[in-house]
Amino acid sequence: MAEQKRDYYEVLGVDKQADDAAIKKAYRALAKKYHPDMNPGDAEAEKKFKEASEAYAVLSDPEKRRQYDQFGHSAFDGGAGGGFGGFDFNGADFGDIFGDIFGDFFGGGRSRSRNNGPMKGANLRTSVRITFEEAVFGCKKEIELTVKETCKTCNGSGARKGSSPETCSKCGGKGQAVFSRNTFFGTVRDVQTCPDCQGTGKIIKDKCPDCRGTGYIPMKKRYSVDIPAGIDNGQSTRMPGLGEPGVNGGPRGDVLIEVIVGRHPIFQRQDFDIFSTVPLSYAVAALGGEILIDTVDGKVIYDVKAGTQTDTKIRLRGKGVPSWRNKDVRGDHYVTLVVQVPDKLKPEAKELLRKFDELTGDTLNATARMTASQESKDEAKDNGSKDGKDGKDSKDGKDGKKKKFWK
């Protein structure tokens, strides 16, 4: 038993009074959602796509819509043709809709007619190397570019002197050609850049010998570039109007200069903050005192507190990288203090450290601690033996435990 078809208006989600624009909009949304290319292997999506296409083929045609409104699905029973389920799609106009859909699927955008107006030229890209400090405070650098200058022989026309470009016969000077292709929905028209004139609308048969028909001569030029303060590695600055020439009188493109910042032996950067590590002597860490810290602004004096431990982090406000938007607003500089242990000492220094160790109640090594502990035990044992012989032991009358009276 054949499956009963749904109402075409219900399929598209429109009411019976919907105009052509509403019907087309509803179908476009369903076609994009359920198209087989967007749902590979999904039989249910394919079924809904075919159902929506059949509904649109009827409701978009005034005569077929009139017949459907009067007789329903029976108006098309037994219809022959290349459509799905015996339905005839040959009279349906899917051209502009599937130009949109196929363009979205394959990255071509919507196929539509465009006038042959001025177009901006392409951008050029280059790179420049700068130091860490130059990135922080900004600088000027020179770059060399190969740019296209207007050919003086033909004044940019590309044609040999005494001749002129001709109108492209393929596109009629529009710069675009229309290509038709047959699909199972009907004929789809695609509008593309003319392959003969490359979108210019002109054909140069007798080319200028100097520029070979391009209208431009490549030349090497040097430019001074302002590198803004605060720029980071991998970021780019722009020089407008120095890129590729425009098309049909359009403006030139821009030049994008990528900045490569060299590594610094002391500083590291994260966003607008700077990080570094500063060694600290044991004496200064213990007693406190002034130290010198290197910053991008030069050396600064910092007062270390007594008893500072290794890996202590301090913050120098406003000593970081300036902001792109306001060079007076800067990040901070974070410094990690690391206590250094000397590996070479003079005998006098070693003796002072031994005395320091004794004064703090510590011993220099484990063997010394064990020896001192054993000597203390031996002395206590000897004292206990002498006390026992001299009869200094006594008994507590209550619990009978012995008590020792140490000298």
RAVENFEN-V801061 format. One record per pair of residues at least 6 apart in sequence whose C-alpha atoms are under 7 Angstrom apart, sorted by the first residue. I is the first residue (numbers start at 0). J is the second residue. Records with the same first field share a line. If there is no record, write none. Layout:
I->J, J
This chain:
7->54
8->14, 15
10->51, 54
11->25, 26, 51
12->25
13->22
19->59
26->51, 55
27->96
29->51
30->48
31->100
33->44, 45, 47, 48
34->45, 48
35->44, 45
38->44
49->83
56->88, 91
57->63, 64
58->64
66->74
67->74
78->85, 86, 87
79->85, 86, 87
80->86, 87
81->87, 88
82->88
88->184
89->185
91->185
92->185
93->184, 185, 187
94->186, 187, 188
98->109, 110, 187, 189
99->108, 109, 110
102->108, 109, 110
103->109
110->189, 190
111->190
112->190
114->173
115->173, 174
116->247
117->246, 247, 248, 249
118->245, 246, 247, 249
119->245, 246, 249, 250, 251, 252
120->242, 243, 244, 245, 246, 249, 250, 251, 252
121->242, 243, 252
122->242, 243, 252, 253, 254
123->242, 243, 253, 254, 255
124->254, 255, 256
125->255, 256, 257
126->256, 257, 258
127->256, 257, 258, 259
128->258, 259, 260
129->259, 260, 261
130->260, 261
131->260, 261, 262, 263
132->295
134->228, 229, 230, 231, 260
135->228, 229, 230, 320, 321
136->228, 229
137->226, 227, 228, 229
138->225, 226, 227
139->223, 224, 225, 226
140->223, 224, 225
141->221, 222, 223, 224
142->221, 222, 223
143->219, 220, 221, 222
144->219, 220, 221
145->217, 218, 219, 220
146->217, 218, 219
147->215, 216, 217, 218, 243
148->215, 216, 217, 218
149->155, 214, 215, 216
150->210, 214, 215, 216
153->159, 160, 207, 214
155->214, 215
156->214
157->203, 206, 207, 210, 211, 212, 213, 214
158->164, 203, 205, 206, 207, 212
159->205, 206, 207, 208
160->207
164->201, 202, 203
165->201, 202, 203
166->172, 200, 201, 202
167->196, 200, 201, 202
170->176, 193, 200
172->200, 201
173->200
174->192, 193, 196, 197, 198, 199, 200
175->190, 191, 192, 193, 198
176->190, 191, 192, 193
177->188, 189, 190, 191
178->188, 189, 190
179->186, 187, 188, 189
180->186, 187, 188
181->187
192->198
196->202
199->247
203->212
206->212
210->216
228->321, 323, 326
229->320, 321, 322, 323
232->258, 259, 260
233->257, 258, 259
234->257, 258
235->255, 256, 257, 258
236->255, 256, 257
237->253, 254, 255, 256
238->253, 254, 255
239->252, 253, 254
240->251, 252, 253
241->251, 252, 253, 254
242->251, 252, 253, 254
243->251, 252
244->250, 251, 252
245->251, 252
265->275
266->273, 274, 275
267->273, 274, 275
268->274
271->319, 320, 321, 322, 329, 330
272->319, 320, 330, 331, 332
273->319, 331, 332, 333
274->332, 333, 334
275->333, 334, 335
276->334, 335, 336
277->334, 335, 336, 337
278->336, 337, 338, 339
279->336, 337, 338, 339
280->338, 339
281->338, 339, 340
284->305, 306, 307, 308, 338
285->305, 306, 307
286->305, 306
287->303, 304, 305, 306
288->302, 303, 304
289->300, 301, 302, 303
290->300, 301, 302
291->298, 299, 300, 301
292->298, 299, 300
293->299
294->318
309->336, 337, 338
310->335, 336, 337
311->335, 336
312->333, 334, 335, 336
313->333, 334, 335
314->331, 332, 333, 334
315->331, 332, 333
316->331, 332
317->329, 330, 331
318->329, 330, 331, 332
319->329, 330, 331, 332
320->329, 330
321->327, 328, 329, 330
322->328, 329
356->362, 363
362->368
392->401, 402, 403
393->401, 402
394->400, 401, 402
395->401
